[in-house]
Amino acid sequence: MTLSLLHLYFIFTSNKDVQDLLIFGHNIESWLIYVLIFFGLTSLAFVFVWLIGFLAESQSGNSIKQPWE
């Protein structure tokens, strides 16, 4: 597909045209659900790592210093 054909494809594609588009065999609603699950799991992992670090720091016996100290 040349650049001009690709350019024309994206010019005439609207949100209504994209709703029936399949990306790797799944529609856009499925991909939105997958993205929400991915963001939920990564946010839980972030909170878990932060909590483990906080517990390890508090149990080390040293006082917790602020970043500006």
C-alpha contacts under 8 A as a table, 3 or more apart, distances in Angstrom:
res1	aa1	res2	aa2	distance
1	M	5	L	6.28
1	M	6	L	6.46
2	T	5	L	5.39
2	T	6	L	6.22
3	L	6	L	5.07
3	L	7	H	5.99
4	S	7	H	4.97
4	S	8	L	6.20
5	L	8	L	5.10
5	L	9	Y	6.13
6	L	9	Y	5.01
6	L	10	F	6.43
7	H	10	F	5.43
7	H	11	I	6.26
8	L	11	I	5.06
8	L	12	F	6.43
9	Y	12	F	5.65
9	Y	13	T	6.35
10	F	13	T	5.11
13	T	16	K	7.95
13	T	17	D	5.71
13	T	18	V	6.81
14	S	17	D	5.15
14	S	18	V	6.35
15	N	18	V	5.10
15	N	19	Q	6.39
16	K	19	Q	5.54
16	K	20	D	7.87
17	D	20	D	6.44
17	D	21	L	7.32
18	V	21	L	5.01
19	Q	27	N	7.42
19	Q	28	I	6.57
20	D	27	N	6.79
20	D	28	I	7.90
21	L	27	N	6.18
21	L	28	I	7.22
22	L	25	G	5.22
22	L	26	H	5.13
22	L	27	N	4.70
22	L	28	I	7.08
23	I	26	H	5.36
23	I	27	N	6.26
23	I	28	I	7.42
26	H	30	S	6.14
26	H	31	W	6.95
27	N	30	S	5.60
27	N	31	W	6.68
28	I	31	W	5.05
28	I	32	L	6.21
29	E	32	L	5.13
29	E	33	I	6.40
30	S	33	I	5.18
30	S	34	Y	6.27
31	W	34	Y	4.94
31	W	35	V	6.11
32	L	35	V	5.06
32	L	36	L	6.21
33	I	36	L	5.11
33	I	37	I	6.22
34	Y	37	I	5.13
34	Y	38	F	6.10
35	V	38	F	4.96
35	V	39	F	6.08
36	L	39	F	5.15
36	L	40	G	6.02
37	I	40	G	5.04
37	I	41	L	6.14
38	F	41	L	5.23
38	F	42	T	6.13
39	F	42	T	5.14
39	F	43	S	6.00
40	G	43	S	5.21
40	G	44	L	6.20
41	L	44	L	5.09
41	L	45	A	6.14
42	T	45	A	4.95
42	T	46	F	6.12
43	S	46	F	5.00
43	S	47	V	6.24
44	L	47	V	5.14
44	L	48	F	6.03
45	A	48	F	4.97
45	A	49	V	6.11
46	F	49	V	5.25
46	F	50	W	6.12
47	V	50	W	5.06
47	V	51	L	6.00
48	F	51	L	5.10
48	F	52	I	6.13
49	V	52	I	5.14
49	V	53	G	6.14
50	W	53	G	5.15
50	W	54	F	6.12
51	L	54	F	5.00
51	L	55	L	6.12
52	I	55	L	5.16
52	I	56	A	6.08
53	G	56	A	5.10
53	G	57	E	6.02
54	F	57	E	5.09
54	F	58	S	6.08
55	L	58	S	5.12
55	L	59	Q	6.05
56	A	59	Q	5.25
56	A	60	S	6.15
57	E	60	S	5.30
57	E	61	G	7.67
57	E	62	N	7.40
57	E	64	I	6.95
58	S	61	G	6.40
58	S	62	N	7.18
58	S	63	S	7.39
58	S	64	I	6.94
59	Q	62	N	7.94
65	K	69	E	6.36
66	Q	69	E	5.46
